[in-house]
Amino acid sequence: MMRSRRCGGAGRWRSAVSPERGFTLMEVVVALVLLALLMSLAYGAFRTTAASVERGEALIDRTERLRVAQQFLRRQLSFALPMMFERVDLGADENKVFEGDGETLRFVAPMPGYLARGGAHVQTLSLRSDGDGLRLEFEHVLLNGFDPLEPAPREQRPPVVLLKGASDASFEYRGLDEEGMLGEWLSSWEDRARLPLMVRLNVEWPERVQMRWPPLEVPLMRAVAVPGLGNVGLEGAGLGGNPGMRPPPGLNGPNPGSPDPGDGGRRPRPDR
């Protein structure tokens, strides 16, 4: 606001500006401190929210991996076939149809069409230790041409890791006892010429992972429980002994419709 006033007796006039009050230095400092505090609180809340979202997404991803791994294991184990993949001796009871212990199991089963060529595959599940804990590896080789001395050929693709980071894991097997009743879970399967009735995979995770492995107990559909005889599969060529089952073509006798070696390899023609 401009005002004019008379100065002294000389009759001179002088204009003056009335002073207006502003922020003091202390007020500015306090305002800056409060602004910095609010920004730090907002940034902390943002980081906490982002970390929670990342942990939630990681948990969802791990849970989905567990679901897919369990689904795949259930499918492959349930479709295990009583087919010999290694001939140990001429006796049928010495030929390997299934072998397993606490860390490794091997069996024959078909692979899904989108993962491999058709036909039976020798499939191996192995628990191996690394720097981050235990991991579950899966390997498969065509039964036709499988070499027990070299179960994993060099040209084969690397094993598929189904699970990793477990603190403890083991396989268990269940069959019939001597009285024909369902027996206890065993850490190894001794009757290699027959399939077990059930296979179980136990997995434990570290506390920091905050995951739980749902019970995985898989019944083998091709394993037939016969009291007093254990678990019986297909008969012939070391496949077990169930007289009510016919072995697949080519495993225990000629394939119907295939050429007979006695007639010079000619295929019989149907009557017209």
PEKAKA-V416635 format. One record per residue. RES is the residue in three letters. D_CENTER is the distance of its C-alpha to the mean C-alpha in whole Angstrom. Layout:
res-><RES;RES>
d_center-><D_CENTER;D_CENTER>
This chain:
res-><MET;MET;ARG;SER;ARG;ARG;CYS;GLY;GLY;ALA;GLY;ARG;TRP;ARG;SER;ALA;VAL;SER;PRO;GLU;ARG;GLY;PHE;THR;LEU;MET;GLU;VAL;VAL;VAL;ALA;LEU;VAL;LEU;LEU;ALA;LEU;LEU;MET;SER;LEU;ALA;TYR;GLY;ALA;PHE;ARG;THR;THR;ALA;ALA;SER;VAL;GLU;ARG;GLY;GLU;ALA;LEU;ILE;ASP;ARG;THR;GLU;ARG;LEU;ARG;VAL;ALA;GLN;GLN;PHE;LEU;ARG;ARG;GLN;LEU;SER;PHE;ALA;LEU;PRO;MET;MET;PHE;GLU;ARG;VAL;ASP;LEU;GLY;ALA;ASP;GLU;ASN;LYS;VAL;PHE;GLU;GLY;ASP;GLY;GLU;THR;LEU;ARG;PHE;VAL;ALA;PRO;MET;PRO;GLY;TYR;LEU;ALA;ARG;GLY;GLY;ALA;HIS;VAL;GLN;THR;LEU;SER;LEU;ARG;SER;ASP;GLY;ASP;GLY;LEU;ARG;LEU;GLU;PHE;GLU;HIS;VAL;LEU;LEU;ASN;GLY;PHE;ASP;PRO;LEU;GLU;PRO;ALA;PRO;ARG;GLU;GLN;ARG;PRO;PRO;VAL;VAL;LEU;LEU;LYS;GLY;ALA;SER;ASP;ALA;SER;PHE;GLU;TYR;ARG;GLY;LEU;ASP;GLU;GLU;GLY;MET;LEU;GLY;GLU;TRP;LEU;SER;SER;TRP;GLU;ASP;ARG;ALA;ARG;LEU;PRO;LEU;MET;VAL;ARG;LEU;ASN;VAL;GLU;TRP;PRO;GLU;ARG;VAL;GLN;MET;ARG;TRP;PRO;PRO;LEU;GLU;VAL;PRO;LEU;MET;ARG;ALA;VAL;ALA;VAL;PRO;GLY;LEU;GLY;ASN;VAL;GLY;LEU;GLU;GLY;ALA;GLY;LEU;GLY;GLY;ASN;PRO;GLY;MET;ARG;PRO;PRO;PRO;GLY;LEU;ASN;GLY;PRO;ASN;PRO;GLY;SER;PRO;ASP;PRO;GLY;ASP;GLY;GLY;ARG;ARG;PRO;ARG;PRO;ASP;ARG>
d_center-><82;85;88;92;94;98;98;101;104;104;103;99;96;93;90;87;83;82;79;75;73;69;66;67;65;63;62;60;58;57;56;54;53;52;50;48;47;46;44;42;41;40;38;36;36;34;32;31;30;28;26;25;24;22;20;20;18;16;15;15;12;10;10;10;6;6;8;6;3;6;8;7;7;11;12;12;13;16;17;18;21;24;25;26;24;27;30;31;35;37;36;34;33;32;29;26;24;21;20;18;19;17;15;15;15;16;17;19;17;18;16;16;19;17;15;18;21;22;23;21;19;18;14;13;11;12;11;13;15;16;18;16;15;12;9;7;8;9;13;15;19;21;23;26;27;25;26;25;27;25;21;20;23;24;24;20;18;16;12;9;7;3;4;8;11;11;15;15;12;14;14;17;19;22;25;28;31;34;36;33;32;28;27;26;22;22;21;21;22;26;27;25;27;26;22;22;22;19;15;14;11;12;11;13;13;17;19;19;16;17;14;13;11;12;13;12;14;14;18;19;21;23;24;27;29;32;34;36;34;30;27;29;28;30;33;34;33;31;29;31;33;34;37;36;34;34;32;31;34;34;33;36;39;40;38;41;42;41;44;46;47;51;52;51;48;49;47;49;50;50;54;55>
